[in-house]
């Protein structure tokens, strides 16, 4: 019995830093996503792009594919959008999933929506984006980003044919809206 207690104590002692590290990393990743959303809402291409590694891939919802994009190019591109088609918009984001592939690599799925300022959080998300993040010099950075338009919310027939209700598929969006 004493041996079992010792083994459990050793297990807890040696695994505790791993669990707290994951919690801290997940909190940092969630903060990074919120900072991106804040940058969008503030109309700051620089703040939005700060979430990305200096070299990253960026796939836009419409299929545009920017390989080996850099942070400065990302910031400039988004600044142009914030001063034109996305002027005076707000960005809402809900982290749906964080999966650590390794201690320095994480895969995330984020539900998001962009609306005119003052409209408030929409009932349904508009996009789902996936990010592959790498911890670089102690900071999480997006190294690959893919943005997908959620057509299920634009087409009632598609919604009717869905294998499960959207409120189930995108439950985290609705849970956060109810907070």
Beta strands, then each sheet from edge to edge (+ up, - down):
strand 1: 52-59
strand 2: 65-70
strand 3: 89-102
strand 4: 105-116
strand 5: 127-136
strand 6: 139-149
sheet 1: 2+ 1- 6- 5+ 4- 3+
end
